[in-house]
Amino acid sequence: MKKLTVLITSLLIFIPLGVLVYKSQVLQLSLIPQMVDDVWNLHVNVKPKGSVYSFSFPLPRSAPGQRISDDKLKSRDYQIFVDRNSDSTMATWSSKSFITGRVSYSARLDLKPISYQSIPKDYTETYPRGLEKYLKVPALLPEDQEAIGALETAILEGSEDKTSLIRKIYYYVEEEIQRNTDIKTIHETLNVGKGSPLVKAKLFNIMARRKRVPSRIVVMVRMPEGKKAKEKTKLHFTFANEVFLANKWIPVDTNRGHFGERPDGFLVIHRNYEEVEKIISKKRVSYSIQAERARINRYNKAEFKKEVIQSDSIFGKLSLYRLPLPIQTMFTTILLIPIGALILSIARNLIGIPTFGIFTPILLALFFRETSFGFGMLFFSVIVVIGIGERYVLDKFYLLAVPRLSIILTLIILLMLGYSFYSVEMTTFSHKHLAFFPIVIVTLIIERLSIMITEEGLVNTFKTLIGTLVIVVFVYSLFFISALEMFMFTNPELLLTVMGLLILVGKYKGYRLSEFLRFRDLVRQKKKLESKSHDL
């Protein structure tokens, strides 16, 4: 390459990279917004059993590790009283007549993990009055008291600080008491060394209170994981503990092996099981708790915008985060198109994958992005069949190009019209797939397909069709790489780097990979002839 070309290409590639280093190291800006923590939609439906005029049910509230927003209570004409002064929110519904219908609660949850890496030693002897209820030991059978006393003698030294004492109790219950959901009493657990999650939490609670450490059982639900997180999944209550150490409540879970931490997959419904033990009983109410992961932007753009503006730099003034939200949404997709063009250039110039036209694969990828991949492939397949069919039918009329293309356009509109009637009865399809942009794209593709069949035959056209779809899949996948999408939106100067790479691809004039494969036999023959001539 000429020196000027090398200079321009180097500047285009390395200047944006230098800007990234300056933004991250000097201005201390993040290269992409921080990920938003787990956000969920929660739905609770409750109905009392029997003839009652009022009933209560616990509801979650904002606390360390969980933030509740957009919470709504729905019922018929029942009066609603919400008490937020207890350990958690308690809602009470009442009516002058018997309550026969269901009441519902919905909220948006933002969950964060809680973790206390180092808990200082605690020698506290007296606690505020508000914690006295967490020191009361429930009534036990004499033999159970004797068994617990023997356990304390075996696992405790008697001189530990309260943090060390609680750790020893935790390790005993977590490791020595095996999980068995059929065993639901303290008495049986002490005899067989097994117990349900609730009984294990109760045993830990009793042993902690006996040693004058405030403790409580928390009622939680575990959020769904994997594929279930995308659907409304029915949840069940599970239980853990919290102990008051070093002037704060420390989470303890003897069922899942967590001391001083609670993962973000758990939502605390109520922080004192003793207060709601009878209220949440299936004998008194029937309830359904469901949760699904909220479909929101996984990146916290609002916080990143504040960070950029506060930097007081030229990048803050030119940041795309200053634009209105609709324009931001548009550029989020548009900024990935040059990367798609780079992939297309590499595929055509270096690998040798044939495609319809130059930018047809990118337009098709945008078509799939605007509709959906399933609908796009189905519609495109139907269009290909129409294109092949109209080639043999319209050729008999010997039409000029413009009327012929107009007929194709009319066929596509008729096809979309038929789809609109069909989608009314089918819940799996949506009218959002109908738009002007797809009509233009597929019309041009059919015309290109028709011309290529005439000039190069059906076999070569099919090869080009496969090559086009391969590139479409690669480009389409770009639009669903959230990190890449945010990275380009946050750092649009990288488009210059893409231009530099395109110059490098454009300057390549050697053999393509497909040509090496296509002419490999000729290369072998050439090598054989060269070896024979060398021998002679």
C-alpha positions in Angstrom: 0.0 0.0 0.0 1.0 3.6 -0.5 2.4 5.5 2.4 -0.6 7.9 2.4 -3.0 4.9 2.5 -1.1 3.3 5.4 -1.1 6.6 7.3 -4.8 7.2 6.8 -5.7 3.6 7.7 -3.5 3.7 10.8 -5.0 7.0 12.0 -8.6 5.7 11.4 -7.9 2.5 13.4 -5.7 3.7 16.3 -7.1 7.2 17.0 -10.5 5.8 18.3 -8.7 3.2 20.3 -6.6 6.0 21.9 -9.8 7.9 22.7 -11.1 4.8 24.5 -8.0 4.6 26.6 -8.2 8.3 27.4 -11.9 8.0 28.4 -11.3 5.0 30.6 -7.9 5.9 32.2 -7.9 9.7 32.3 -11.6 10.7 32.6 -12.4 7.5 34.5 -15.5 6.9 32.4 -17.0 3.4 31.9 -16.9 2.1 28.4 -20.4 0.8 28.6 -23.2 1.5 31.2 -23.4 -0.8 34.2 -25.7 -3.8 34.0 -29.0 -3.4 35.8 -29.5 -5.9 38.6 -32.2 -8.6 38.4 -35.6 -7.0 37.8 -38.8 -8.9 38.1 -42.5 -8.6 37.8 -44.3 -10.1 40.8 -47.9 -11.1 40.9 -49.8 -12.3 44.0 -53.4 -13.5 44.1 -55.0 -14.3 47.5 -58.5 -15.6 48.4 -59.7 -16.4 52.0 -61.2 -19.7 52.8 -64.4 -19.9 54.6 -66.8 -17.1 55.5 -64.8 -14.1 56.7 -65.2 -10.4 56.8 -61.5 -9.6 56.8 -58.2 -11.3 56.3 -54.5 -10.3 56.0 -51.6 -11.3 53.9 -47.9 -10.3 54.0 -46.4 -8.3 51.1 -42.8 -7.5 50.4 -41.4 -4.0 51.0 -38.2 -2.2 50.1 -35.2 -3.1 52.2 -31.5 -3.9 51.8 -31.1 -6.1 48.8 -34.6 -5.4 47.3 -36.4 -2.4 46.0 -40.1 -2.4 45.3 -41.7 -0.1 42.8 -44.9 0.2 40.8 -46.8 -1.8 43.5 -50.5 -2.0 43.0 -53.3 -3.6 45.1 -56.5 -4.6 43.4 -59.7 -5.9 44.8 -63.4 -5.4 44.3 -65.1 -3.0 46.7 -63.1 -4.2 49.7 -61.5 -1.7 52.0 -57.7 -2.0 52.2 -55.5 -1.2 55.1 -51.7 -1.4 54.7 -49.5 -1.6 57.8 -45.9 -0.8 57.1 -44.8 -0.6 60.7 -44.2 -4.3 61.3 -41.3 -6.4 60.1 -42.7 -6.2 56.6 -45.8 -4.8 54.9 -49.1 -6.4 56.0 -52.2 -5.8 53.9 -55.6 -6.3 55.4 -58.8 -6.5 53.3 -62.2 -6.0 54.9 -65.9 -5.8 53.8 -69.3 -5.5 55.4 -70.3 -8.8 53.7 -68.4 -12.0 53.3 -65.3 -11.8 51.2 -65.8 -14.2 48.3 -63.5 -12.9 45.5 -59.8 -12.8 45.0 -57.5 -9.8 45.7 -54.3 -9.2 43.8 -51.0 -7.5 44.2 -48.4 -6.7 41.6 -45.0 -4.9 41.8 -41.7 -4.4 40.0 -38.7 -5.9 42.0 -35.1 -4.8 41.7 -33.1 -7.5 43.6 -29.4 -7.2 44.6 -27.2 -9.6 46.5 -26.4 -9.0 50.1 -23.0 -9.9 51.4 -21.1 -9.3 54.6 -17.5 -10.5 54.1 -16.2 -9.8 57.6 -18.5 -9.6 60.6 -16.7 -8.2 63.7 -16.8 -10.0 67.1 -19.9 -9.1 69.1 -20.0 -9.1 72.9 -23.3 -7.3 73.2 -25.3 -8.2 76.4 -28.3 -5.8 76.2 -30.5 -4.9 73.3 -33.1 -2.2 72.6 -36.7 -3.0 73.6 -37.7 -3.6 70.0 -35.5 -6.6 69.8 -36.8 -8.3 72.9 -39.3 -10.3 71.0 -36.5 -11.9 69.0 -35.0 -13.3 72.2 -38.0 -15.2 73.4 -37.4 -19.0 73.2 -40.6 -20.9 72.1 -42.0 -23.5 74.4 -40.2 -26.9 74.0 -40.8 -30.4 75.4 -38.5 -31.2 78.4 -36.7 -33.9 76.4 -36.1 -31.5 73.5 -34.6 -28.9 75.9 -32.3 -31.6 77.2 -31.3 -32.6 73.7 -30.5 -29.1 72.6 -28.6 -28.5 75.9 -26.5 -31.5 75.1 -25.8 -30.2 71.6 -24.7 -26.9 72.9 -22.3 -28.6 75.3 -20.9 -30.6 72.4 -20.4 -27.8 69.8 -19.9 -24.7 71.9 -17.0 -23.8 74.3 -19.0 -21.3 76.3 -16.4 -18.5 76.0 -17.0 -17.5 72.4 -18.1 -14.1 71.3 -21.5 -14.1 69.8 -20.3 -14.0 66.2 -18.2 -17.1 66.6 -21.1 -18.7 68.6 -23.6 -18.1 65.8 -21.1 -19.5 63.2 -20.8 -22.8 65.1 -24.5 -23.1 65.4 -24.9 -22.4 61.7 -22.3 -25.0 60.7 -23.9 -27.6 62.9 -27.5 -27.1 61.5 -26.3 -26.7 57.9 -24.0 -29.8 57.9 -25.4 -32.2 60.5 -29.2 -31.8 59.9 -30.0 -33.3 56.6 -32.8 -31.9 54.5 -36.0 -33.9 54.5 -39.3 -32.2 53.7 -41.4 -34.9 55.4 -40.0 -34.1 58.9 -41.8 -31.0 60.2 -41.2 -31.0 64.0 -38.3 -30.1 66.2 -38.8 -33.2 68.3 -38.4 -35.6 65.3 -35.5 -33.6 63.9 -33.5 -33.9 67.1 -34.1 -37.6 67.1 -33.3 -38.5 63.5 -31.0 -35.6 62.5 -33.2 -34.6 59.5 -35.7 -31.8 58.9 -37.5 -29.6 56.5 -36.2 -26.2 55.6 -38.6 -24.6 58.0 -37.6 -26.9 60.9 -33.9 -26.3 60.2 -34.6 -22.5 60.4 -36.6 -23.1 63.6 -33.8 -25.1 65.2 -31.2 -22.4 64.4 -33.6 -19.8 65.7 -34.1 -21.6 69.0 -30.3 -22.2 69.6 -29.4 -18.6 68.8 -32.1 -17.2 71.1 -31.0 -19.5 73.9 -27.6 -17.9 73.7 -29.2 -14.4 73.9 -28.7 -13.5 70.2 -31.7 -11.9 68.5 -32.8 -14.1 65.7 -35.8 -14.4 63.4 -37.1 -16.6 60.6 -37.6 -14.8 57.3 -40.2 -15.9 54.8 -38.9 -15.8 51.2 -39.6 -17.0 47.7 -37.0 -18.1 45.3 -37.0 -16.5 41.9 -37.2 -18.9 38.8 -34.0 -19.6 36.9 -33.1 -20.5 33.3 -36.0 -20.7 30.8 -38.6 -20.4 33.6 -37.4 -16.9 34.4 -38.9 -15.7 31.1 -42.3 -17.1 31.9 -44.8 -16.6 34.7 -43.6 -19.2 37.2 -45.5 -20.2 40.4 -43.4 -19.7 43.5 -43.5 -21.3 46.9 -42.4 -20.1 50.3 -39.0 -21.0 51.6 -37.3 -20.1 54.9 -34.0 -18.8 56.2 -32.8 -16.8 59.2 -31.5 -13.4 60.2 -29.4 -12.7 63.4 -28.6 -9.4 65.0 -24.8 -9.1 65.1 -22.6 -6.0 65.3 -25.7 -3.8 65.3 -27.1 -5.1 62.0 -29.2 -8.0 60.8 -27.1 -10.6 59.2 -28.7 -13.1 56.7 -28.1 -16.8 57.5 -29.4 -19.7 55.4 -28.8 -23.2 56.8 -30.7 -24.8 53.9 -28.6 -23.5 51.0 -25.3 -22.9 52.9 -25.1 -19.1 53.0 -23.7 -17.2 56.1 -23.6 -13.5 55.9 -25.0 -13.4 52.4 -28.2 -13.7 50.4 -28.1 -14.1 46.6 -30.2 -11.9 44.4 -32.4 -14.9 43.5 -34.4 -14.5 46.8 -37.2 -12.1 47.6 -38.0 -11.6 51.3 -41.8 -11.5 51.8 -41.8 -11.2 55.6 -39.1 -10.9 58.2 -40.8 -12.6 61.2 -42.4 -16.0 60.5 -43.9 -16.1 64.0 -46.2 -13.1 63.0 -47.5 -14.7 59.8 -47.4 -18.4 60.6 -51.2 -18.7 60.8 -51.9 -16.0 58.2 -50.1 -17.8 55.4 -51.5 -21.2 56.3 -53.2 -22.9 53.4 -56.1 -23.7 55.8 -57.0 -20.0 56.0 -56.2 -18.7 52.5 -55.4 -19.9 49.1 -52.7 -17.9 47.3 -50.7 -17.9 44.2 -47.3 -16.1 43.9 -45.9 -15.8 40.4 -42.8 -14.0 39.0 -41.3 -13.4 35.6 -38.1 -11.5 34.6 -39.0 -8.0 33.4 -38.2 -7.3 29.8 -36.3 -4.0 30.2 -33.1 -2.5 29.0 -30.4 -4.4 30.8 -28.2 -1.4 31.0 -28.6 1.5 33.3 -28.5 4.4 30.8 -29.8 7.0 33.2 -26.9 6.6 35.6 -24.4 6.5 32.8 -25.8 9.7 31.4 -25.2 11.4 34.7 -21.6 10.0 34.8 -20.9 11.4 31.3 -22.4 14.8 32.0 -20.5 15.2 35.3 -17.2 14.5 33.5 -17.3 18.0 32.0 -15.4 17.0 28.9 -16.0 17.3 25.1 -17.2 13.6 25.1 -19.9 14.5 27.6 -21.2 17.3 25.3 -21.1 15.1 22.2 -22.5 12.0 23.9 -25.4 10.2 22.2 -27.0 9.9 25.7 -28.0 13.5 25.4 -30.3 12.8 22.5 -34.1 12.1 23.0 -34.9 8.5 23.8 -36.6 7.7 20.4 -33.5 8.9 18.6 -31.3 6.9 21.0 -33.3 3.8 20.2 -32.8 4.4 16.4 -29.1 4.9 16.7 -28.6 1.8 18.9 -29.5 -0.3 15.8 -28.0 1.9 13.1 -24.5 1.9 14.6 -24.3 -1.8 14.2 -24.9 -1.7 10.5 -21.3 -0.7 9.6 -20.1 -3.8 11.5 -22.5 -5.8 9.5 -21.0 -4.3 6.4 -17.5 -5.2 7.6 -18.7 -8.8 8.0 -20.2 -8.8 4.6 -17.0 -7.4 3.1 -14.9 -10.1 4.7 -17.3 -12.7 3.6 -17.3 -11.5 -0.1 -13.7 -10.3 -0.6 -11.7 -12.7 1.6 -13.8 -15.8 1.9 -15.7 -15.6 -1.4 -19.3 -16.2 -0.2 -21.7 -15.2 -3.0 -24.7 -13.0 -2.1 -27.6 -11.2 -3.8 -26.3 -7.7 -4.5 -24.0 -5.8 -2.2 -26.1 -4.8 0.7 -29.1 -7.1 0.3 -28.0 -9.3 3.2 -27.9 -6.3 5.5 -31.3 -5.2 4.4 -32.6 -8.7 5.0 -31.1 -8.7 8.5 -32.9 -5.4 9.2 -36.1 -7.0 7.9 -35.7 -9.9 10.3 -34.8 -7.4 13.1 -37.9 -5.3 12.4 -40.2 -8.4 12.4 -38.8 -11.6 13.9 -36.4 -14.2 12.7 -39.1 -16.9 12.5 -41.6 -14.8 10.6 -38.8 -13.3 8.4 -37.5 -16.7 7.3 -41.0 -17.9 6.6 -41.9 -14.9 4.6 -38.6 -14.9 2.8 -39.1 -18.6 1.8 -42.5 -17.8 0.4 -41.1 -14.9 -1.5 -38.4 -17.1 -3.0 -41.0 -19.6 -4.2 -43.0 -16.8 -5.7 -39.9 -15.4 -7.4 -39.1 -18.7 -9.0 -42.7 -19.2 -10.0 -43.2 -15.8 -11.5 -40.0 -16.2 -13.5 -41.6 -19.0 -15.6 -45.1 -17.5 -15.7 -44.3 -13.9 -16.6 -41.7 -14.9 -19.2 -44.5 -16.2 -21.4 -45.9 -12.6 -21.6 -42.6 -11.0 -22.6 -43.1 -8.0 -20.4 -40.8 -5.1 -19.9 -38.9 -4.7 -16.7 -41.0 -2.0 -15.0 -44.5 -3.6 -15.5 -43.0 -6.9 -14.5 -41.5 -5.5 -11.3 -44.9 -3.8 -10.6 -46.7 -7.1 -10.9 -44.2 -8.6 -8.3 -44.9 -5.7 -6.0 -48.6 -6.3 -6.3 -48.2 -10.0 -5.5 -46.3 -9.2 -2.4 -49.0 -6.8 -1.2 -51.6 -9.5 -1.9 -49.5 -11.9 0.1 -49.3 -9.5 3.1 -53.0 -8.8 2.8 -53.7 -12.5 3.1 -51.4 -12.7 6.1 -53.2 -9.9 7.8 -56.5 -11.8 7.6 -54.8 -15.0 8.8 -53.1 -13.4 11.7 -56.4 -12.1 13.1 -57.3 -15.7 14.1 -53.8 -16.7 15.1 -52.4 -15.5 18.4 -48.9 -16.6 17.6 -48.5 -13.9 14.9 -48.6 -10.2 15.2 -49.6 -7.3 12.9 -46.3 -5.6 13.8 -44.7 -7.6 11.0 -46.6 -5.6 8.4 -44.7 -2.5 7.4 -43.5 -0.6 4.3 -39.9 -1.4 4.8 -40.2 -5.2 4.3 -42.3 -4.6 1.1 -39.5 -2.7 -0.5 -36.8 -5.1 0.5 -38.5 -8.3 -0.7 -39.7 -6.7 -3.9 -36.1 -5.9 -4.9 -34.9 -9.4 -3.8 -37.5 -11.1 -6.0 -36.4 -9.0 -9.0 -32.7 -9.8 -8.3 -33.6 -13.5 -7.9 -35.5 -13.5 -11.2 -32.6 -11.9 -13.1 -30.0 -14.2 -11.6 -32.1 -17.3 -12.6 -32.1 -16.1 -16.2 -28.4 -15.2 -16.3 -26.8 -18.0 -14.2 -29.3 -20.8 -13.8 -31.1 -22.3 -10.9 -28.2 -24.1 -9.3 -25.9 -21.0 -9.1 -28.8 -19.0 -7.9 -29.5 -21.5 -5.1 -25.8 -21.3 -4.0 -26.0 -17.5 -3.9 -29.2 -17.8 -1.9 -27.6 -20.0 0.7 -24.6 -17.6 0.9 -26.9 -14.7 1.4 -28.8 -16.4 4.2 -25.5 -17.3 6.0 -24.5 -13.6 6.0 -28.0 -12.6 7.1 -27.7 -14.9 10.1 -24.4 -13.5 11.1 -25.5 -9.9 10.7 -28.8 -10.6 12.4 -27.1 -12.0 15.5 -25.2 -8.7 15.9 -28.4 -7.0 16.9 -28.8 -9.3 19.9 -25.4 -8.9 21.4 -26.3 -6.4 24.0 -22.8 -5.7 25.1 -21.7 -4.9 21.5 -24.8 -2.8 21.0 -24.1 -0.7 24.1 -20.4 -0.5 23.4 -20.9 1.0 19.9 -23.6 3.4 21.2 -21.4 4.6 24.0 -18.3 4.9 21.8 -19.5 5.9 18.3 -16.0 7.0 17.4 -15.2 3.3 16.7 -17.0 3.8 13.4 -13.7 5.3 12.2 -11.9 2.1 13.2 -14.5 0.1 11.2 -13.7 2.4 8.2 -10.0 1.6 8.6 -10.6 -2.1 8.6 -12.8 -1.8 5.5 -9.9 0.0 3.8 -7.6 -3.0 4.6 -10.2 -5.4 3.3 -10.7 -3.3 0.2 -7.0 -3.3 -0.6 -6.7 -7.0 -0.6 -6.4 -8.3 -4.2 -5.3 -11.9 -3.6 -7.1 -15.1 -4.0 -10.2 -15.7 -1.9 -10.6 -18.7 0.4 -13.3 -20.2 -1.8 -11.0 -19.9 -4.9 -8.2 -21.9 -3.1 -10.8 -24.6 -2.5 -12.3 -24.4 -6.0 -8.9 -24.6 -7.8 -7.1 -27.0 -5.4 -6.8 -29.7 -8.1 -5.1 -27.2 -10.5 -2.7 -26.2 -7.8 -1.9 -29.9 -7.1 -1.3 -30.5 -10.8 0.9 -27.4 -11.1 3.0 -28.6 -8.1 3.4 -32.0 -9.8 4.5 -30.5 -13.1 7.0 -28.2 -11.2 8.4 -31.2 -9.4 8.8 -33.2 -12.6 10.5 -30.3 -14.4 12.8 -29.9 -11.4 13.8 -33.6 -11.6 14.6 -33.3 -15.3 
